[in-house]
Amino acid sequence: MNARFLVAIIGIASIVLMGPVARAADEWFMLGEQTIKAVDQGTLIKSSGGRWAKDIKQMRIGVEGADVEIKKVILNWDNRPDSTITDFGVVKAGGKSVPRDAPARKARLQAVTVEYKIVGTAPTAKLQIWGFD
């Protein structure tokens, strides 16, 4: 009877300790950022962090400094085919795009290639790649 009681206590303790860890993981974090110039038309942004930091459920693009028209985005996934998105539109300064789902349930985002045009007269803007896990 004592062995069953001990196993039950260990099981309950492990569930209680794992609860906060599972809830803390679901949040948006920055995978990478790059300063872009009005004279350029595209850029490649590589994801920072190790293998597990790149494992995401969703991604979105953020912009700082100027409005940016996103013409085409190519998502380079690890062990999955690349995804091409052409319907991002204009992302306002200080804003973020609509989230896009990763293939399957989760996938590792290695890099993002973005074709863009800075709207207005600003010479530069900052492009950010966000991941949700």
Rosetta constraint file for C-alpha pairs under 8 A:
AtomPair CA 1 CA 5 HARMONIC 6.40 0.50
AtomPair CA 2 CA 6 HARMONIC 6.19 0.50
AtomPair CA 3 CA 7 HARMONIC 6.22 0.50
AtomPair CA 4 CA 8 HARMONIC 6.15 0.50
AtomPair CA 5 CA 9 HARMONIC 6.26 0.50
AtomPair CA 6 CA 10 HARMONIC 6.27 0.50
AtomPair CA 7 CA 11 HARMONIC 6.13 0.50
AtomPair CA 8 CA 12 HARMONIC 6.18 0.50
AtomPair CA 9 CA 13 HARMONIC 6.09 0.50
AtomPair CA 10 CA 14 HARMONIC 6.17 0.50
AtomPair CA 11 CA 15 HARMONIC 6.39 0.50
AtomPair CA 12 CA 16 HARMONIC 6.23 0.50
AtomPair CA 13 CA 17 HARMONIC 6.15 0.50
AtomPair CA 14 CA 18 HARMONIC 6.07 0.50
AtomPair CA 15 CA 19 HARMONIC 6.23 0.50
AtomPair CA 16 CA 20 HARMONIC 7.85 0.50
AtomPair CA 17 CA 21 HARMONIC 7.46 0.50
AtomPair CA 18 CA 22 HARMONIC 6.32 0.50
AtomPair CA 19 CA 23 HARMONIC 6.52 0.50
AtomPair CA 20 CA 24 HARMONIC 6.10 0.50
AtomPair CA 21 CA 25 HARMONIC 6.64 0.50
AtomPair CA 22 CA 26 HARMONIC 7.61 0.50
AtomPair CA 25 CA 133 HARMONIC 5.94 0.50
AtomPair CA 26 CA 132 HARMONIC 6.66 0.50
AtomPair CA 26 CA 133 HARMONIC 4.80 0.50
AtomPair CA 27 CA 132 HARMONIC 5.53 0.50
AtomPair CA 27 CA 133 HARMONIC 5.71 0.50
AtomPair CA 28 CA 130 HARMONIC 6.43 0.50
AtomPair CA 28 CA 131 HARMONIC 5.58 0.50
AtomPair CA 28 CA 132 HARMONIC 4.44 0.50
AtomPair CA 28 CA 133 HARMONIC 6.74 0.50
AtomPair CA 29 CA 130 HARMONIC 5.55 0.50
AtomPair CA 29 CA 131 HARMONIC 5.47 0.50
AtomPair CA 29 CA 132 HARMONIC 6.45 0.50
AtomPair CA 30 CA 128 HARMONIC 6.97 0.50
AtomPair CA 30 CA 129 HARMONIC 5.93 0.50
AtomPair CA 30 CA 130 HARMONIC 4.41 0.50
AtomPair CA 30 CA 131 HARMONIC 6.19 0.50
AtomPair CA 31 CA 47 HARMONIC 5.03 0.50
AtomPair CA 31 CA 48 HARMONIC 5.52 0.50
AtomPair CA 31 CA 49 HARMONIC 7.56 0.50
AtomPair CA 31 CA 54 HARMONIC 7.19 0.50
AtomPair CA 31 CA 128 HARMONIC 7.70 0.50
AtomPair CA 31 CA 129 HARMONIC 5.49 0.50
AtomPair CA 31 CA 130 HARMONIC 5.41 0.50
AtomPair CA 31 CA 131 HARMONIC 6.14 0.50
AtomPair CA 32 CA 45 HARMONIC 6.44 0.50
AtomPair CA 32 CA 46 HARMONIC 6.46 0.50
AtomPair CA 32 CA 47 HARMONIC 5.28 0.50
AtomPair CA 32 CA 48 HARMONIC 5.85 0.50
AtomPair CA 32 CA 128 HARMONIC 5.92 0.50
AtomPair CA 32 CA 129 HARMONIC 5.29 0.50
AtomPair CA 32 CA 130 HARMONIC 7.27 0.50
AtomPair CA 33 CA 45 HARMONIC 6.67 0.50
AtomPair CA 33 CA 126 HARMONIC 6.91 0.50
AtomPair CA 33 CA 127 HARMONIC 5.52 0.50
AtomPair CA 33 CA 128 HARMONIC 4.24 0.50
AtomPair CA 33 CA 129 HARMONIC 6.07 0.50
AtomPair CA 34 CA 45 HARMONIC 6.60 0.50
AtomPair CA 34 CA 126 HARMONIC 5.74 0.50
AtomPair CA 34 CA 127 HARMONIC 5.35 0.50
AtomPair CA 34 CA 128 HARMONIC 6.61 0.50
AtomPair CA 35 CA 124 HARMONIC 6.76 0.50
AtomPair CA 35 CA 125 HARMONIC 5.75 0.50
AtomPair CA 35 CA 126 HARMONIC 4.35 0.50
AtomPair CA 35 CA 127 HARMONIC 6.15 0.50
AtomPair CA 36 CA 40 HARMONIC 7.35 0.50
AtomPair CA 36 CA 43 HARMONIC 7.38 0.50
AtomPair CA 36 CA 124 HARMONIC 5.52 0.50
AtomPair CA 36 CA 125 HARMONIC 5.41 0.50
AtomPair CA 36 CA 126 HARMONIC 5.92 0.50
AtomPair CA 36 CA 127 HARMONIC 6.75 0.50
AtomPair CA 37 CA 118 HARMONIC 7.76 0.50
AtomPair CA 37 CA 123 HARMONIC 5.86 0.50
AtomPair CA 37 CA 124 HARMONIC 4.47 0.50
AtomPair CA 37 CA 125 HARMONIC 6.70 0.50
AtomPair CA 38 CA 117 HARMONIC 6.69 0.50
AtomPair CA 38 CA 118 HARMONIC 5.52 0.50
AtomPair CA 38 CA 122 HARMONIC 7.26 0.50
AtomPair CA 38 CA 123 HARMONIC 5.18 0.50
AtomPair CA 38 CA 124 HARMONIC 5.85 0.50
AtomPair CA 39 CA 123 HARMONIC 7.79 0.50
AtomPair CA 41 CA 115 HARMONIC 5.69 0.50
AtomPair CA 41 CA 116 HARMONIC 5.50 0.50
AtomPair CA 41 CA 117 HARMONIC 6.25 0.50
AtomPair CA 42 CA 113 HARMONIC 7.18 0.50
AtomPair CA 42 CA 114 HARMONIC 5.35 0.50
AtomPair CA 42 CA 115 HARMONIC 4.13 0.50
AtomPair CA 42 CA 116 HARMONIC 5.68 0.50
AtomPair CA 43 CA 113 HARMONIC 5.75 0.50
AtomPair CA 43 CA 114 HARMONIC 5.46 0.50
AtomPair CA 43 CA 115 HARMONIC 6.71 0.50
AtomPair CA 44 CA 111 HARMONIC 6.92 0.50
AtomPair CA 44 CA 112 HARMONIC 5.76 0.50
AtomPair CA 44 CA 113 HARMONIC 4.39 0.50
AtomPair CA 44 CA 114 HARMONIC 6.44 0.50
AtomPair CA 45 CA 111 HARMONIC 5.59 0.50
AtomPair CA 45 CA 112 HARMONIC 5.25 0.50
AtomPair CA 45 CA 113 HARMONIC 6.35 0.50
AtomPair CA 45 CA 129 HARMONIC 7.88 0.50
AtomPair CA 46 CA 110 HARMONIC 6.11 0.50
AtomPair CA 46 CA 111 HARMONIC 4.13 0.50
AtomPair CA 46 CA 112 HARMONIC 6.37 0.50
AtomPair CA 47 CA 54 HARMONIC 6.67 0.50
AtomPair CA 47 CA 109 HARMONIC 6.72 0.50
AtomPair CA 47 CA 110 HARMONIC 5.41 0.50
AtomPair CA 47 CA 111 HARMONIC 5.38 0.50
AtomPair CA 47 CA 112 HARMONIC 7.83 0.50
AtomPair CA 48 CA 53 HARMONIC 7.75 0.50
AtomPair CA 48 CA 54 HARMONIC 7.38 0.50
AtomPair CA 49 CA 53 HARMONIC 5.43 0.50
AtomPair CA 49 CA 54 HARMONIC 6.64 0.50
AtomPair CA 50 CA 54 HARMONIC 6.64 0.50
AtomPair CA 51 CA 55 HARMONIC 6.94 0.50
AtomPair CA 51 CA 108 HARMONIC 7.44 0.50
AtomPair CA 52 CA 108 HARMONIC 7.86 0.50
AtomPair CA 54 CA 107 HARMONIC 7.84 0.50
AtomPair CA 54 CA 108 HARMONIC 4.91 0.50
AtomPair CA 54 CA 109 HARMONIC 5.49 0.50
AtomPair CA 54 CA 110 HARMONIC 6.94 0.50
AtomPair CA 54 CA 131 HARMONIC 7.84 0.50
AtomPair CA 55 CA 106 HARMONIC 6.38 0.50
AtomPair CA 55 CA 107 HARMONIC 5.25 0.50
AtomPair CA 55 CA 108 HARMONIC 4.16 0.50
AtomPair CA 55 CA 109 HARMONIC 6.62 0.50
AtomPair CA 55 CA 133 HARMONIC 7.29 0.50
AtomPair CA 56 CA 102 HARMONIC 6.88 0.50
AtomPair CA 56 CA 106 HARMONIC 5.42 0.50
AtomPair CA 56 CA 107 HARMONIC 5.65 0.50
AtomPair CA 56 CA 108 HARMONIC 6.16 0.50
AtomPair CA 56 CA 109 HARMONIC 7.18 0.50
AtomPair CA 56 CA 131 HARMONIC 5.77 0.50
AtomPair CA 56 CA 132 HARMONIC 5.53 0.50
AtomPair CA 56 CA 133 HARMONIC 4.97 0.50
AtomPair CA 57 CA 101 HARMONIC 6.07 0.50
AtomPair CA 57 CA 102 HARMONIC 5.25 0.50
AtomPair CA 57 CA 105 HARMONIC 6.25 0.50
AtomPair CA 57 CA 106 HARMONIC 4.66 0.50
AtomPair CA 57 CA 107 HARMONIC 6.73 0.50
AtomPair CA 57 CA 131 HARMONIC 7.34 0.50
AtomPair CA 57 CA 132 HARMONIC 5.64 0.50
AtomPair CA 57 CA 133 HARMONIC 5.54 0.50
AtomPair CA 58 CA 99 HARMONIC 6.08 0.50
AtomPair CA 58 CA 100 HARMONIC 5.36 0.50
AtomPair CA 58 CA 101 HARMONIC 4.37 0.50
AtomPair CA 58 CA 102 HARMONIC 5.22 0.50
AtomPair CA 58 CA 106 HARMONIC 7.91 0.50
AtomPair CA 58 CA 131 HARMONIC 5.79 0.50
AtomPair CA 58 CA 132 HARMONIC 5.07 0.50
AtomPair CA 58 CA 133 HARMONIC 7.29 0.50
AtomPair CA 59 CA 99 HARMONIC 5.48 0.50
AtomPair CA 59 CA 100 HARMONIC 5.35 0.50
AtomPair CA 59 CA 101 HARMONIC 6.59 0.50
AtomPair CA 59 CA 102 HARMONIC 7.17 0.50
AtomPair CA 59 CA 129 HARMONIC 7.12 0.50
AtomPair CA 59 CA 130 HARMONIC 5.49 0.50
AtomPair CA 59 CA 131 HARMONIC 4.50 0.50
AtomPair CA 59 CA 132 HARMONIC 6.17 0.50
AtomPair CA 60 CA 96 HARMONIC 6.73 0.50
AtomPair CA 60 CA 97 HARMONIC 5.55 0.50
AtomPair CA 60 CA 98 HARMONIC 6.23 0.50
AtomPair CA 60 CA 99 HARMONIC 4.74 0.50
AtomPair CA 60 CA 100 HARMONIC 6.23 0.50
AtomPair CA 60 CA 129 HARMONIC 6.11 0.50
AtomPair CA 60 CA 130 HARMONIC 5.25 0.50
AtomPair CA 60 CA 131 HARMONIC 6.67 0.50
AtomPair CA 61 CA 96 HARMONIC 5.54 0.50
AtomPair CA 61 CA 97 HARMONIC 5.33 0.50
AtomPair CA 61 CA 98 HARMONIC 7.99 0.50
AtomPair CA 61 CA 127 HARMONIC 7.08 0.50
AtomPair CA 61 CA 128 HARMONIC 5.62 0.50
AtomPair CA 61 CA 129 HARMONIC 4.86 0.50
AtomPair CA 61 CA 130 HARMONIC 6.07 0.50
AtomPair CA 62 CA 91 HARMONIC 7.40 0.50
AtomPair CA 62 CA 94 HARMONIC 7.16 0.50
AtomPair CA 62 CA 95 HARMONIC 5.78 0.50
AtomPair CA 62 CA 96 HARMONIC 4.11 0.50
AtomPair CA 62 CA 97 HARMONIC 6.36 0.50
AtomPair CA 62 CA 127 HARMONIC 5.94 0.50
AtomPair CA 62 CA 128 HARMONIC 4.79 0.50
AtomPair CA 62 CA 129 HARMONIC 6.35 0.50
AtomPair CA 62 CA 130 HARMONIC 7.17 0.50
AtomPair CA 63 CA 67 HARMONIC 7.21 0.50
AtomPair CA 63 CA 68 HARMONIC 7.12 0.50
AtomPair CA 63 CA 91 HARMONIC 6.59 0.50
AtomPair CA 63 CA 92 HARMONIC 6.81 0.50
AtomPair CA 63 CA 93 HARMONIC 5.37 0.50
AtomPair CA 63 CA 94 HARMONIC 5.62 0.50
AtomPair CA 63 CA 95 HARMONIC 5.88 0.50
AtomPair CA 63 CA 96 HARMONIC 6.40 0.50
AtomPair CA 63 CA 125 HARMONIC 7.01 0.50
AtomPair CA 63 CA 126 HARMONIC 5.70 0.50
AtomPair CA 63 CA 127 HARMONIC 4.87 0.50
AtomPair CA 63 CA 128 HARMONIC 6.11 0.50
AtomPair CA 64 CA 93 HARMONIC 4.89 0.50
AtomPair CA 64 CA 94 HARMONIC 4.83 0.50
AtomPair CA 64 CA 95 HARMONIC 7.36 0.50
AtomPair CA 64 CA 125 HARMONIC 5.81 0.50
AtomPair CA 64 CA 126 HARMONIC 5.00 0.50
AtomPair CA 64 CA 127 HARMONIC 6.67 0.50
AtomPair CA 65 CA 93 HARMONIC 5.48 0.50
AtomPair CA 65 CA 94 HARMONIC 7.04 0.50
AtomPair CA 65 CA 122 HARMONIC 7.86 0.50
AtomPair CA 65 CA 124 HARMONIC 7.21 0.50
AtomPair CA 65 CA 125 HARMONIC 4.76 0.50
AtomPair CA 65 CA 126 HARMONIC 6.31 0.50
AtomPair CA 66 CA 92 HARMONIC 6.91 0.50
AtomPair CA 66 CA 93 HARMONIC 4.68 0.50
AtomPair CA 66 CA 94 HARMONIC 7.97 0.50
AtomPair CA 66 CA 118 HARMONIC 6.89 0.50
AtomPair CA 66 CA 119 HARMONIC 7.11 0.50
AtomPair CA 66 CA 120 HARMONIC 7.72 0.50
AtomPair CA 66 CA 122 HARMONIC 6.25 0.50
AtomPair CA 66 CA 124 HARMONIC 7.32 0.50
AtomPair CA 66 CA 125 HARMONIC 5.43 0.50
AtomPair CA 67 CA 90 HARMONIC 6.79 0.50
AtomPair CA 67 CA 91 HARMONIC 5.83 0.50
AtomPair CA 67 CA 92 HARMONIC 4.40 0.50
AtomPair CA 67 CA 93 HARMONIC 4.73 0.50
AtomPair CA 67 CA 118 HARMONIC 6.15 0.50
AtomPair CA 67 CA 119 HARMONIC 5.36 0.50
AtomPair CA 67 CA 120 HARMONIC 7.40 0.50
AtomPair CA 67 CA 125 HARMONIC 7.98 0.50
AtomPair CA 68 CA 90 HARMONIC 5.54 0.50
AtomPair CA 68 CA 91 HARMONIC 5.42 0.50
AtomPair CA 68 CA 92 HARMONIC 6.53 0.50
AtomPair CA 68 CA 93 HARMONIC 7.44 0.50
AtomPair CA 68 CA 116 HARMONIC 6.68 0.50
AtomPair CA 68 CA 117 HARMONIC 5.81 0.50
AtomPair CA 68 CA 118 HARMONIC 4.48 0.50
AtomPair CA 68 CA 119 HARMONIC 5.45 0.50
AtomPair CA 68 CA 125 HARMONIC 7.90 0.50
AtomPair CA 69 CA 88 HARMONIC 7.90 0.50
AtomPair CA 69 CA 89 HARMONIC 5.57 0.50
AtomPair CA 69 CA 90 HARMONIC 4.08 0.50
AtomPair CA 69 CA 91 HARMONIC 6.26 0.50
AtomPair CA 69 CA 116 HARMONIC 5.55 0.50
AtomPair CA 69 CA 117 HARMONIC 5.14 0.50
AtomPair CA 69 CA 118 HARMONIC 6.16 0.50
AtomPair CA 69 CA 119 HARMONIC 6.49 0.50
AtomPair CA 70 CA 86 HARMONIC 7.99 0.50
AtomPair CA 70 CA 88 HARMONIC 5.69 0.50
AtomPair CA 70 CA 89 HARMONIC 5.39 0.50
AtomPair CA 70 CA 90 HARMONIC 5.95 0.50
AtomPair CA 70 CA 91 HARMONIC 7.24 0.50
AtomPair CA 70 CA 114 HARMONIC 7.10 0.50
AtomPair CA 70 CA 115 HARMONIC 6.21 0.50
AtomPair CA 70 CA 116 HARMONIC 4.59 0.50
AtomPair CA 70 CA 117 HARMONIC 6.71 0.50
AtomPair CA 71 CA 86 HARMONIC 5.97 0.50
AtomPair CA 71 CA 87 HARMONIC 7.26 0.50
AtomPair CA 71 CA 88 HARMONIC 6.84 0.50
AtomPair CA 71 CA 89 HARMONIC 6.65 0.50
AtomPair CA 71 CA 114 HARMONIC 7.61 0.50
AtomPair CA 71 CA 115 HARMONIC 5.42 0.50
AtomPair CA 71 CA 116 HARMONIC 5.34 0.50
AtomPair CA 71 CA 117 HARMONIC 7.52 0.50
AtomPair CA 72 CA 84 HARMONIC 7.15 0.50
AtomPair CA 72 CA 85 HARMONIC 5.82 0.50
AtomPair CA 72 CA 86 HARMONIC 4.57 0.50
AtomPair CA 72 CA 87 HARMONIC 7.41 0.50
AtomPair CA 72 CA 88 HARMONIC 7.44 0.50
AtomPair CA 72 CA 114 HARMONIC 5.88 0.50
AtomPair CA 72 CA 115 HARMONIC 5.05 0.50
AtomPair CA 72 CA 116 HARMONIC 7.14 0.50
AtomPair CA 73 CA 84 HARMONIC 5.70 0.50
AtomPair CA 73 CA 85 HARMONIC 5.11 0.50
AtomPair CA 73 CA 86 HARMONIC 6.42 0.50
AtomPair CA 73 CA 112 HARMONIC 6.86 0.50
AtomPair CA 73 CA 113 HARMONIC 5.67 0.50
AtomPair CA 73 CA 114 HARMONIC 4.64 0.50
AtomPair CA 73 CA 115 HARMONIC 6.41 0.50
AtomPair CA 74 CA 82 HARMONIC 6.71 0.50
AtomPair CA 74 CA 83 HARMONIC 5.63 0.50
AtomPair CA 74 CA 84 HARMONIC 4.49 0.50
AtomPair CA 74 CA 85 HARMONIC 6.42 0.50
AtomPair CA 74 CA 112 HARMONIC 5.72 0.50
AtomPair CA 74 CA 113 HARMONIC 5.04 0.50
AtomPair CA 74 CA 114 HARMONIC 6.57 0.50
AtomPair CA 75 CA 82 HARMONIC 5.55 0.50
AtomPair CA 75 CA 83 HARMONIC 5.05 0.50
AtomPair CA 75 CA 84 HARMONIC 6.38 0.50
AtomPair CA 75 CA 109 HARMONIC 7.03 0.50
AtomPair CA 75 CA 110 HARMONIC 7.89 0.50
AtomPair CA 75 CA 111 HARMONIC 6.33 0.50
AtomPair CA 75 CA 112 HARMONIC 4.79 0.50
AtomPair CA 75 CA 113 HARMONIC 6.64 0.50
AtomPair CA 76 CA 81 HARMONIC 7.51 0.50
AtomPair CA 76 CA 82 HARMONIC 4.86 0.50
AtomPair CA 76 CA 83 HARMONIC 6.87 0.50
AtomPair CA 76 CA 109 HARMONIC 6.06 0.50
AtomPair CA 76 CA 110 HARMONIC 5.55 0.50
AtomPair CA 76 CA 111 HARMONIC 5.15 0.50
AtomPair CA 76 CA 112 HARMONIC 5.99 0.50
AtomPair CA 76 CA 113 HARMONIC 7.94 0.50
AtomPair CA 77 CA 81 HARMONIC 6.49 0.50
AtomPair CA 77 CA 82 HARMONIC 5.74 0.50
AtomPair CA 77 CA 83 HARMONIC 7.83 0.50
AtomPair CA 77 CA 107 HARMONIC 6.78 0.50
AtomPair CA 77 CA 108 HARMONIC 5.66 0.50
AtomPair CA 77 CA 109 HARMONIC 4.67 0.50
AtomPair CA 77 CA 110 HARMONIC 5.54 0.50
AtomPair CA 77 CA 111 HARMONIC 7.33 0.50
AtomPair CA 78 CA 107 HARMONIC 7.15 0.50
AtomPair CA 78 CA 108 HARMONIC 5.38 0.50
AtomPair CA 78 CA 109 HARMONIC 6.33 0.50
AtomPair CA 78 CA 110 HARMONIC 6.14 0.50
AtomPair CA 80 CA 103 HARMONIC 7.57 0.50
AtomPair CA 80 CA 107 HARMONIC 7.74 0.50
AtomPair CA 88 CA 97 HARMONIC 7.09 0.50
AtomPair CA 88 CA 98 HARMONIC 7.97 0.50
AtomPair CA 91 CA 95 HARMONIC 6.23 0.50
AtomPair CA 91 CA 96 HARMONIC 6.35 0.50
AtomPair CA 91 CA 97 HARMONIC 6.16 0.50
AtomPair CA 92 CA 96 HARMONIC 7.51 0.50
AtomPair CA 102 CA 106 HARMONIC 5.76 0.50
AtomPair CA 102 CA 107 HARMONIC 5.86 0.50
AtomPair CA 103 CA 107 HARMONIC 6.26 0.50
AtomPair CA 112 CA 129 HARMONIC 7.92 0.50
AtomPair CA 118 CA 122 HARMONIC 7.17 0.50
AtomPair CA 118 CA 123 HARMONIC 7.92 0.50
AtomPair CA 118 CA 124 HARMONIC 7.64 0.50
AtomPair CA 118 CA 125 HARMONIC 7.58 0.50
